[in-house]
C-alpha cells in the first residue's frame, strides 16, 4: 500500500520512468552497466523520460535528476538535508562526521566547524600547498623528457594526502617519499576499496561483501583500525600540548603554541580542540569523526580536480599558454618563488580554467538525498522516503544553461558569474549543505596547477581520459600526459 501511494504520487507529479517489474522494479536496467557507462544509460533515460527520471530499485523509489530548477528547491531547503543510503559505505570510517550526519547534530557541527575554514587559517596553509607541490614537481623531473607518458593520479594523490594530513592534523606523514607508511597506505587503500564497492551494487551490502570478498573485507577493517588509531594518537598528543600551554599560562584562545610558547600554524584539529558545544568541549571521538571526514573529503576530490585540469591543459595548449602568461604577470618568472594567497586570488584566468574543468569533470559527479516527509519540489509533491540522486555532472552540461556544453571554454566564467545560474553550476553543491572546504580546495588546486605549469610544459601524450562515475570522479585510463621542463 505504502509503495502504491508513492507510485501514484510520483505519477501524479508527471515524473516518468521505465515500467518496473514485480519485486525487482527497474534493477535489471543496471545489470551489465558499470559506473563507466552509467553516463550513457542516464542519457538514454533522459532522452526518453525528461530531466527527472523515476526508477524502482526493489522497494526503493529513486529519482535521477538533472534539472537545475529541481536542484534549486533541494539545495535551498533546510529540510532536505539527509543523505541517502549510498553514503552508508563510508560510515565505518567517518562515523557521523559532517558529511554523513543530519538533523540537529549536523547543524551544531556545521556551526562550530565553519570558523575552522576562516580566511586567516587558510592563508597559512598556502605555504604547505607550495612545499608539497614542490616535492611532487621534483619527483616528476626525471619523467619530463617530452616523450614519457606520465600517469598523474597516483602522484597527485600522495601529494594531496600530504597536504590534508598536515593541514587537518598538523603532522607530516611524507606520503610522497614513503607511500608505504601505514597510515598513508591505509587511506589510499581504503579510498580505492570504497570506490570499487561503489561501482558494484551488490558489494555495497556489508553481508555480501564480507562473504564474497572476505580478504578485502578484513583488509578494510584493518585499514579503518590503523586510521582511527593514528587519528586518536594525534588528537591525544595535541590535546596534551594544549593542556600544557593552558597550565603554563602561555595559552591564547584561537592560537596554537609549542612547548616553548612559540606560536605555531593552527591545524583544523587545533581549532576543533578549542571548540565547545553548549559550553562543553568536543570529545576525542567527535573530533576524530571530523578529522577523518576532512581526510576523506579533502584529498580524493582535489586529486581528481587537479588531474583533470592538468589533463585538459595538456590538450589545450592555447589555454595553457594564457595560464602561463598570467602566472608570469602575477608571480613573475622565478619558478622557485613561493606563492601567497594574494597571488592565488589574482590568478583569475586560472580560476576560470579550474571552474570549467570542474564543470566538465566534476570531482563529485553525483550526490544523494532522501525525503523524510512529503515535500514540494519544483511545484510537484514528492512522497516521503524517496531517494533523490542529483546528477550534477549532467546538469552542468545542460545546453539550456551552457552553450556548446561539451567544449572546454574557460572564458565562459570570465566576468559573467551573474549570468551563470548558481543552481546549474554546482560542483561544490549549494545551499546550507554545500562544501565547507570549497575555498581550501580552490586554493590547493590553483597552487598545484600553477606550480606544474611554471615548471613544465604539459603535452598531449597518452590515452584520453575515460571518466568513471565513482563517489569521486576518476578515469579508467588515469590522467595521462607528457611533461617537458620549461627553460
Ligand atoms: C575539488 C574539490 C572538492 C569538491 C568538488 C567538493 C565537493 C563537495 C560536494 C559536492 C559536497 C556536498 C556533498 C553532498 O551533499 O553529499 C561536499 C561536502 C563537503 N566537503 Fe567538499 N569538495 C571538495 C573538497 C573538499 C575539501 C578540500 C574539504 C576539506 C578540507 C571538503 C570538505 C567537505 C565536507 C566536510 C563536506 C560536508 C559538508 C556538510 O555536509 O555540511 N571538501 N564537497
Boltz pocket constraint, residues with backbone or C-beta under 6 A from the ligand:
constraints:
  - pocket:
      binder: B
      contacts: [[A, 83], [A, 98], [A, 99], [A, 100], [A, 110], [A, 293], [A, 294], [A, 297], [A, 298], [A, 299], [A, 301], [A, 302], [A, 305], [A, 362], [A, 363], [A, 364], [A, 366], [A, 367], [A, 368], [A, 426], [A, 427], [A, 428], [A, 429], [A, 432], [A, 433], [A, 434], [A, 435], [A, 436], [A, 437], [A, 438], [A, 440], [A, 441]]
      max_distance: 6.0
